[in-house]
Amino acid sequence: MIDPLERWRQYGEKPEYAGLLTYGGAPYTQDPAELAGFDVAIVGAPTDDLVSDRPGARFGPRAIRAASCPPGPHLESKVDAFEELKIVDFGDAAVLPADAPSSHAAIEQLVGQVLDAGLLPVALGGDHSIAGPDIRAVAARRGPVGLVHFDTHTDTGREVFGVELSHGTPMFRLVEAGQVVPAGYVQIGLRGYWPGEREFRWQADQGITSFFMHDVRELGIEAVVERTVELVGDGPVYLSVDVDVLDPAFAPGTGTPEPGGMTSADLLWACREVARRLELVGAEVVEVIPTAVGSADVTALVADRIVRETLNGIALRRRS
């Protein structure tokens, strides 16, 4: 186990630009035997071989770690997730360039090690195809799960450009395999021009609930989250956040940006509230491209806060 804060312990905190890069300065290990006693493990899934548009999400995990803020109490919720939860950075899955099946197997194995040790996994993507191995690992141990899915797109295509394994198909495959409970599956933030009638007809037949951006605007994010909590109900739930659910003004660095999306303030509150009110058994943030033109570290920064607010929600739930 490596403590990135060790040399700065006497000062109370470490400069963000110095020392070993881990999420929020969390202790680091690659040994599953050292996970015992922790509550949450951060895992990286740096692969983007299955994108349909702009590549670069493979650089997301490293950028999110670099953008992560140091531990401290959240000024709104008054909770310090790093104080109330024992958080460890379990490193990246052993992904292989141009070999998506092997990369997915490595991700599923890594998430499975986290779950077998009794921790909650939080995955840093990577493109959205990582939802497949992430959720399969959870469902293999907890049974079929509910799913709260923030995204511009449904990712319920049967294929994209004639290819079945894609970042646009993981949710279809998970529902068809019985690993996600359709009645407990809620999508939030949909907009734009994909998918089409076929996908939405299949979703309606399954009983999946979709909140479009016009629903978020008209009802308000509080009402949408309230209805989501009611629909998902009790039992294990997975949280999947594609940063393209945000308007490109807030997350320009992503593979398939779509204007007219959520604000970062609404999304951050929603992630914390979902984590506070539902029984999360895993979470992920995906499709962060820090190298996209004009993005600088804006998208990685909001992705870090998505993770941090989710951790805050988990801590608040454990308080109660």
C-alpha positions as CSV (number, residue, x, y, z in Angstrom):
1,M,0.0,0.0,0.0
2,I,1.4,3.4,-1.0
3,D,0.3,6.6,0.8
4,P,0.7,9.6,-1.6
5,L,0.3,12.0,1.2
6,E,3.1,10.5,3.4
7,R,5.8,13.1,2.8
8,W,3.3,16.0,3.2
9,R,1.5,14.6,6.3
10,Q,3.1,17.2,8.6
11,Y,1.6,20.0,6.5
12,G,-1.9,18.5,6.4
13,E,-2.2,18.4,2.6
14,K,-0.2,17.9,-0.6
15,P,0.1,20.3,-3.5
16,E,-2.0,18.9,-6.3
17,Y,0.9,19.1,-8.8
18,A,3.3,17.0,-6.7
19,G,3.6,13.4,-5.7
20,L,2.0,10.2,-6.9
21,L,-1.2,10.7,-9.0
22,T,-4.1,9.0,-7.3
23,Y,-7.7,10.0,-7.0
24,G,-8.0,12.7,-4.4
25,G,-4.7,11.6,-2.9
26,A,-6.2,8.2,-1.9
27,P,-3.9,5.4,-0.9
28,Y,-2.8,3.2,-3.8
29,T,-2.5,-0.5,-4.3
30,Q,-2.8,-3.1,-7.0
31,D,-3.0,-6.0,-4.6
32,P,-6.5,-7.3,-3.9
33,A,-5.4,-8.6,-0.5
34,E,-4.9,-5.0,0.6
35,L,-8.5,-3.9,-0.1
36,A,-9.7,-5.3,3.2
37,G,-11.0,-2.6,5.5
38,F,-11.8,-0.1,2.7
39,D,-15.3,1.1,1.6
40,V,-14.8,2.3,-1.9
41,A,-12.3,1.6,-4.6
42,I,-11.6,3.9,-7.6
43,V,-10.7,1.9,-10.7
44,G,-9.6,3.1,-14.1
45,A,-10.9,1.7,-17.4
46,P,-8.8,3.6,-20.0
47,T,-10.2,2.2,-23.2
48,D,-12.0,3.9,-26.1
49,D,-11.7,1.4,-29.0
50,L,-15.5,1.2,-29.4
51,V,-16.3,4.8,-30.0
52,S,-18.4,5.8,-33.0
53,D,-17.1,9.4,-33.3
54,R,-14.3,11.2,-31.5
55,P,-11.6,9.1,-29.7
56,G,-9.6,10.2,-26.6
57,A,-11.6,8.8,-23.7
58,R,-8.7,6.5,-23.0
59,F,-7.0,9.5,-21.4
60,G,-10.0,10.1,-19.1
61,P,-9.0,8.2,-16.0
62,R,-5.6,9.9,-15.7
63,A,-7.1,13.3,-16.3
64,I,-9.9,12.8,-13.8
65,R,-7.3,11.8,-11.2
66,A,-5.2,14.9,-12.0
67,A,-8.3,17.1,-11.7
68,S,-9.5,15.5,-8.4
69,C,-9.6,18.0,-5.5
70,P,-8.0,17.2,-2.2
71,P,-10.1,15.9,0.7
72,G,-12.2,18.3,2.6
73,P,-15.8,19.0,3.7
74,H,-18.3,19.9,1.0
75,L,-19.6,23.4,1.7
76,E,-23.2,22.6,0.8
77,S,-23.7,19.1,2.2
78,K,-21.2,19.5,5.1
79,V,-19.8,16.0,4.4
80,D,-16.2,15.0,3.7
81,A,-16.4,11.7,1.9
82,F,-12.7,11.0,2.5
83,E,-13.2,11.4,6.2
84,E,-16.3,9.3,6.5
85,L,-15.4,6.6,3.9
86,K,-12.2,4.7,3.5
87,I,-11.3,5.2,-0.2
88,V,-8.5,3.5,-2.1
89,D,-7.3,3.9,-5.6
90,F,-7.0,0.4,-7.1
91,G,-5.3,1.6,-10.3
92,D,-6.3,0.8,-13.9
93,A,-7.5,-2.4,-15.6
94,A,-4.9,-4.0,-17.8
95,V,-6.5,-2.9,-21.0
96,L,-5.0,-3.7,-24.4
97,P,-5.1,-1.3,-27.4
98,A,-7.3,-2.5,-30.3
99,D,-8.5,-5.6,-28.3
100,A,-11.8,-4.6,-26.8
101,P,-12.8,-8.1,-25.7
102,S,-9.6,-8.5,-23.7
103,S,-9.9,-5.0,-22.3
104,H,-13.5,-5.7,-21.2
105,A,-12.4,-9.0,-19.5
106,A,-9.7,-7.1,-17.6
107,I,-12.1,-4.4,-16.5
108,E,-14.7,-7.1,-15.3
109,Q,-11.9,-8.9,-13.5
110,L,-10.7,-5.8,-11.7
111,V,-14.2,-4.7,-10.7
112,G,-14.9,-8.2,-9.5
113,Q,-11.9,-8.1,-7.2
114,V,-13.2,-4.9,-5.7
115,L,-16.6,-6.5,-5.1
116,D,-15.2,-9.7,-3.8
117,A,-13.3,-7.7,-1.2
118,G,-16.6,-6.1,-0.1
119,L,-16.0,-2.6,-1.5
120,L,-18.1,-0.4,-3.8
121,P,-16.4,0.1,-7.2
122,V,-16.3,3.6,-8.9
123,A,-15.0,3.3,-12.4
124,L,-13.4,6.1,-14.4
125,G,-13.8,5.7,-18.1
126,G,-13.1,5.2,-20.9
127,D,-16.0,5.0,-23.4
128,H,-19.4,3.9,-22.4
129,S,-18.9,0.3,-23.5
130,I,-17.2,-0.2,-20.1
131,A,-20.7,-0.3,-18.6
132,G,-20.9,-3.8,-19.9
133,P,-18.1,-5.3,-17.9
134,D,-18.7,-3.0,-14.9
135,I,-22.4,-4.0,-14.5
136,R,-21.8,-7.7,-15.4
137,A,-19.3,-7.9,-12.5
138,V,-21.9,-6.4,-10.2
139,A,-24.8,-8.5,-11.4
140,A,-22.7,-11.7,-11.1
141,R,-22.5,-11.1,-7.4
142,R,-25.7,-9.1,-6.5
143,G,-28.1,-10.4,-9.1
144,P,-29.9,-8.1,-11.6
145,V,-29.6,-4.5,-10.7
146,G,-31.5,-1.3,-11.2
147,L,-29.8,1.4,-13.3
148,V,-29.8,5.2,-13.1
149,H,-28.3,6.4,-16.4
150,F,-27.5,10.0,-17.2
151,D,-26.8,10.4,-20.9
152,T,-27.6,12.2,-24.1
153,H,-28.2,8.8,-25.8
154,T,-29.9,5.7,-24.6
155,D,-27.0,3.3,-25.6
156,T,-29.7,0.7,-26.3
157,G,-28.8,0.1,-30.0
158,R,-28.6,-3.5,-31.2
159,E,-25.6,-2.3,-33.3
160,V,-23.8,0.8,-34.4
161,F,-22.4,0.9,-38.0
162,G,-23.3,-2.7,-38.2
163,V,-21.2,-3.6,-35.1
164,E,-22.8,-5.2,-32.0
165,L,-20.0,-4.4,-29.5
166,S,-20.0,-0.6,-29.3
167,H,-20.3,2.3,-26.8
168,G,-23.8,2.7,-28.2
169,T,-25.1,-0.8,-27.4
170,P,-24.1,-1.8,-23.8
171,M,-27.5,-1.1,-22.1
172,F,-29.3,-3.2,-24.7
173,R,-27.0,-6.1,-24.2
174,L,-27.3,-5.8,-20.4
175,V,-31.1,-5.8,-20.4
176,E,-31.3,-8.6,-22.9
177,A,-28.9,-10.7,-20.7
178,G,-31.1,-10.1,-17.6
179,Q,-28.3,-8.2,-15.8
180,V,-30.3,-4.9,-15.6
181,V,-33.9,-4.9,-14.4
182,P,-35.9,-2.9,-17.1
183,A,-38.6,-1.7,-14.6
184,G,-35.8,-0.3,-12.4
185,Y,-33.9,1.3,-15.3
186,V,-34.2,5.1,-15.7
187,Q,-32.6,7.3,-18.3
188,I,-32.2,11.0,-17.7
189,G,-31.2,13.8,-20.1
190,L,-31.9,12.3,-23.5
191,R,-31.9,14.6,-26.5
192,G,-30.6,15.1,-30.0
193,Y,-31.0,12.8,-33.0
194,W,-30.2,9.2,-31.9
195,P,-31.5,6.6,-31.3
196,G,-34.6,6.0,-33.4
197,E,-38.1,4.5,-33.4
198,R,-36.8,0.9,-33.2
199,E,-34.8,1.5,-30.0
200,F,-37.6,3.4,-28.2
201,R,-40.2,0.8,-29.2
202,W,-38.0,-1.9,-27.7
203,Q,-37.5,0.2,-24.5
204,A,-41.2,0.8,-24.2
205,D,-41.8,-3.0,-24.5
206,Q,-39.3,-3.6,-21.8
207,G,-40.7,-1.0,-19.4
208,I,-37.7,1.3,-19.3
209,T,-38.3,4.9,-18.3
210,S,-36.8,7.8,-20.2
211,F,-36.7,11.5,-19.1
212,F,-35.8,13.7,-22.0
213,M,-34.1,17.1,-21.6
214,H,-37.5,18.8,-22.2
215,D,-38.8,16.8,-19.1
216,V,-35.8,18.0,-17.1
217,R,-36.5,21.6,-18.1
218,E,-40.2,21.5,-17.6
219,L,-40.4,19.4,-14.4
220,G,-37.1,20.5,-12.8
221,I,-34.3,18.2,-11.8
222,E,-35.7,17.8,-8.2
223,A,-39.0,16.3,-9.6
224,V,-37.1,14.1,-12.0
225,V,-34.9,12.6,-9.3
226,E,-37.8,12.2,-7.0
227,R,-39.7,10.2,-9.7
228,T,-36.5,8.2,-10.5
229,V,-36.1,7.2,-6.8
230,E,-39.7,6.0,-6.8
231,L,-39.3,4.0,-10.1
232,V,-36.0,2.4,-9.1
233,G,-37.2,1.5,-5.6
234,D,-35.3,-0.8,-3.2
235,G,-32.5,-3.1,-4.0
236,P,-29.1,-2.8,-5.6
237,V,-28.7,0.1,-8.1
238,Y,-25.9,1.1,-10.5
239,L,-25.2,4.7,-11.4
240,S,-23.8,5.4,-14.9
241,V,-23.0,8.9,-15.9
242,D,-21.9,9.9,-19.5
243,V,-20.6,13.4,-19.4
244,D,-22.3,14.2,-22.7
245,V,-25.5,14.5,-20.7
246,L,-24.1,17.9,-19.9
247,D,-24.4,20.8,-22.3
248,P,-21.0,21.2,-24.2
249,A,-20.7,24.5,-22.4
250,F,-20.0,22.5,-19.3
251,A,-18.3,19.5,-20.8
252,P,-16.8,20.3,-24.2
253,G,-14.3,17.3,-24.1
254,T,-16.5,14.3,-25.0
255,G,-16.9,12.0,-28.0
256,T,-20.5,12.9,-29.1
257,P,-21.4,16.3,-27.7
258,E,-25.0,17.5,-28.1
259,P,-26.1,21.1,-27.4
260,G,-29.0,21.7,-25.1
261,G,-28.0,19.5,-22.2
262,M,-28.0,19.6,-18.4
263,T,-26.0,22.1,-16.3
264,S,-23.2,20.9,-14.1
265,A,-25.0,22.2,-11.0
266,D,-28.1,20.1,-11.7
267,L,-26.1,17.0,-12.5
268,L,-23.8,17.2,-9.5
269,W,-26.8,17.7,-7.1
270,A,-28.6,14.8,-8.8
271,C,-25.7,12.4,-8.5
272,R,-25.4,13.2,-4.8
273,E,-29.1,12.8,-4.2
274,V,-29.3,9.5,-6.1
275,A,-26.4,8.1,-4.1
276,R,-27.9,9.3,-0.9
277,R,-31.4,7.8,-1.5
278,L,-30.7,4.6,-3.3
279,E,-28.6,1.5,-2.6
280,L,-25.7,2.0,-4.9
281,V,-23.6,-1.0,-5.6
282,G,-21.4,0.6,-8.2
283,A,-20.9,3.8,-10.2
284,E,-19.0,5.1,-13.3
285,V,-18.3,8.3,-15.2
286,V,-17.5,7.9,-18.8
287,E,-16.7,9.6,-22.2
288,V,-14.3,12.2,-20.8
289,I,-11.9,13.4,-23.5
290,P,-9.4,15.8,-21.9
291,T,-7.5,16.3,-25.1
292,A,-10.5,17.5,-27.1
293,V,-10.0,21.0,-28.7
294,G,-11.1,23.7,-26.3
295,S,-11.7,21.4,-23.4
296,A,-8.5,22.1,-21.4
297,D,-9.4,20.3,-18.1
298,V,-13.0,21.5,-17.9
299,T,-14.5,18.1,-18.6
300,A,-12.1,16.2,-16.4
301,L,-12.9,18.8,-13.6
302,V,-16.6,18.2,-13.8
303,A,-16.1,14.5,-14.0
304,D,-14.1,14.6,-10.8
305,R,-16.9,16.5,-9.1
306,I,-19.4,13.9,-10.4
307,V,-17.4,11.2,-8.6
308,R,-17.0,13.4,-5.5
309,E,-20.7,14.2,-5.2
310,T,-21.5,10.5,-5.6
311,L,-19.1,9.7,-2.8
312,N,-20.7,12.5,-0.7
313,G,-24.1,10.9,-1.3
314,I,-22.8,7.5,-0.3
315,A,-21.4,9.0,2.9
316,L,-24.6,10.8,3.7
317,R,-26.6,7.5,3.2
318,R,-24.3,5.6,5.6
319,R,-24.7,8.3,8.2
320,S,-28.4,7.7,8.3
